Amino acid sequence: MGTNDRAPGRPRSREADAAILDAALELLIERGAEAVSIEQVARRAGVTRATVYRRFPDKTRLLIAAVEAAYGDPPQTPEIRDVEHLLAGWAYVLANPRQRRLLRRLYGAIEDNPELARAYHDRFGRHRDQARRDVLERARARGQLPADTDLDVLLDLLTGAVWQHLAVRPDTSTTDDVEQFLRAVLHQAGYRPTAHQQHTADDNQ
């Protein structure tokens, strides 16, 4: 059988990978983690359940892979240059309506599917939180944050602000809207960017 003589309706391996991840992500956003099943994903992707299971032995790993694919498969530990870079990254995600819906579903998984929430945090969340904490620590060392800043509390404050924005602000928020919101939170915590950073931030608005 030649490379083009495949059965109709059965995508090639790479196409199947993409179809499975896309279907899992769509179902997660539409219904929430608890309501998603391997059978539903297979049906929507146009593949058999066996095809899904060969790639992902359980639903948790499938959904984690789908979420990471939606974020462009970023590294486990992101490279964040400084606080301004951190703000820009969060603003970019929170200004995307589809990403906002996905984040709300992930937040809901803490109650509805704790296994998924725990697995995602163990694999990615801890590393990313540490990268953010390191950025805040460097900012404190530069004098951009008060010397007595509790970095863990500040990180919790920022994370809470992200969820607050998801809960009460419209999904039509722009990147500038989100960045101004998060910057106001940091300002209340005593963050003062350097003159160069402030000039760059003003130019980008």
C-alpha positions in Angstrom: 0.0 0.0 0.0 1.4 3.4 -1.0 1.7 6.3 1.4 -1.5 7.8 -0.1 -3.5 4.6 0.0 -4.8 5.0 3.5 -8.4 4.2 4.6 -10.7 7.2 4.1 -11.4 9.2 7.2 -8.4 7.9 9.0 -5.8 10.7 9.4 -2.1 10.1 9.3 -0.3 9.9 12.6 0.6 13.6 12.8 -2.9 14.6 11.8 -4.3 12.2 14.4 -2.2 13.8 17.1 -3.4 17.2 16.2 -7.0 16.1 15.8 -7.0 14.4 19.2 -5.5 17.4 21.0 -7.8 19.8 19.3 -10.8 17.7 20.2 -9.8 17.3 23.8 -9.2 21.0 24.2 -12.6 21.9 22.6 -14.4 19.5 24.9 -12.5 20.7 27.9 -13.5 24.3 27.2 -17.1 23.4 26.3 -17.9 21.0 29.1 -15.2 21.0 31.8 -12.7 18.3 32.7 -15.1 16.1 34.5 -17.5 15.8 31.6 -14.8 14.9 29.0 -14.3 11.2 28.1 -11.8 9.4 25.9 -14.7 8.1 23.8 -16.0 11.6 23.2 -12.5 12.8 22.2 -12.1 9.9 19.8 -15.5 10.5 18.2 -14.9 14.2 17.7 -11.3 13.6 16.4 -12.5 11.0 14.0 -10.3 8.2 15.4 -10.8 5.1 17.4 -10.5 4.9 21.2 -7.5 2.7 20.7 -5.8 5.4 18.7 -6.2 7.8 21.6 -5.1 5.3 24.2 -2.0 4.5 22.3 -0.9 8.1 22.7 -2.4 8.9 26.1 -3.0 6.1 28.6 -5.5 8.1 30.6 -7.7 11.2 30.4 -5.6 13.3 32.7 -2.4 13.0 30.6 -4.5 13.7 27.5 -6.0 16.9 28.9 -2.6 18.1 30.2 -1.1 17.6 26.7 -4.1 19.5 25.1 -3.7 22.4 27.5 0.1 22.7 26.8 -0.5 22.5 23.1 -3.0 25.4 23.4 -0.2 27.4 25.0 2.2 26.5 22.2 4.0 23.8 24.3 6.1 26.3 26.3 9.0 25.0 28.4 8.3 23.5 31.8 10.3 26.4 33.4 9.7 29.6 31.4 12.4 32.3 30.9 11.0 35.5 32.3 13.4 38.4 32.0 11.8 40.8 34.5 8.6 42.0 36.0 7.6 43.9 32.8 8.1 40.7 30.8 5.9 38.8 33.4 3.1 41.4 33.1 3.2 41.3 29.3 3.0 37.5 29.3 0.0 37.5 31.6 -1.7 40.3 29.7 -1.3 38.5 26.4 -3.0 35.4 27.7 -5.8 37.2 29.6 -6.6 39.3 26.5 -7.4 36.1 24.5 -11.1 35.1 25.0 -10.4 31.4 24.3 -7.5 31.3 26.7 -9.7 32.9 29.4 -12.4 30.2 29.0 -9.7 27.6 29.2 -8.2 29.1 32.4 -11.6 29.2 34.0 -12.1 25.5 33.2 -8.7 24.7 34.7 -9.6 26.7 37.8 -12.9 24.7 38.0 -10.9 21.5 37.9 -9.6 22.1 41.4 -13.1 21.1 42.6 -14.5 19.0 39.7 -11.4 17.0 38.8 -8.7 17.4 41.5 -6.6 14.7 39.9 -6.1 16.9 36.8 -5.4 20.0 38.8 -2.9 18.2 41.0 -1.1 16.5 38.1 -0.9 19.8 36.1 0.5 21.6 39.1 3.0 18.9 39.9 4.2 18.8 36.3 4.2 22.5 35.4 2.7 24.8 38.1 5.4 24.5 40.7 8.2 25.2 38.1 6.4 28.2 36.7 5.5 29.6 40.1 9.2 29.3 41.0 10.2 31.2 37.9 7.8 34.0 38.7 9.1 34.1 42.3 12.6 34.4 41.0 11.6 37.4 38.9 10.1 39.1 41.9 13.2 38.3 44.0 15.4 40.0 41.4 13.1 43.0 41.4 13.3 43.2 45.2 17.1 43.0 45.0 17.2 45.9 42.5 15.1 48.0 44.8 12.0 47.9 42.5 10.0 46.3 45.4 10.2 47.2 49.1 13.0 45.4 50.9 10.5 43.7 53.3 8.3 42.3 50.5 7.1 38.8 51.2 7.5 37.3 47.8 5.2 34.3 48.4 2.4 36.6 49.5 3.0 38.9 46.6 2.9 36.0 44.1 -0.4 34.8 45.7 -1.7 38.4 45.4 -0.8 38.5 41.7 -2.3 35.0 41.0 -5.4 36.0 42.8 -5.6 39.2 40.7 -5.5 37.1 37.6 -8.4 35.0 38.8 -10.3 38.1 39.8 -9.9 39.5 36.3 -11.1 36.2 34.9 -14.2 36.3 37.2 -15.3 39.9 36.9 -13.7 41.6 33.9 -15.2 41.1 30.3 -13.6 38.7 27.9 -13.2 41.7 25.5 -10.4 43.1 27.7 -7.4 44.2 25.6 -3.8 43.6 26.5 -3.5 47.2 27.6 -6.6 46.8 29.9 -5.2 43.7 31.5 -1.7 45.1 31.9 -3.0 48.3 33.5 -5.0 46.2 35.9 -2.1 44.0 37.0 0.3 47.0 37.1 -2.1 48.8 39.5 -2.0 45.7 41.8 1.8 45.7 41.8 1.9 49.4 42.4 -0.2 49.0 45.5 2.4 46.4 46.6 5.1 48.9 46.2 6.5 48.0 42.8 8.3 50.9 41.1 9.9 50.1 37.7 13.2 51.7 36.7 13.0 54.9 34.6 13.9 52.8 31.5 11.3 50.2 32.1 8.6 52.9 32.8 9.5 54.6 29.5 9.3 51.3 27.6 5.9 50.5 29.3 4.5 53.9 28.4 5.7 53.5 24.8 3.9 50.2 24.5 0.5 51.6 25.7 
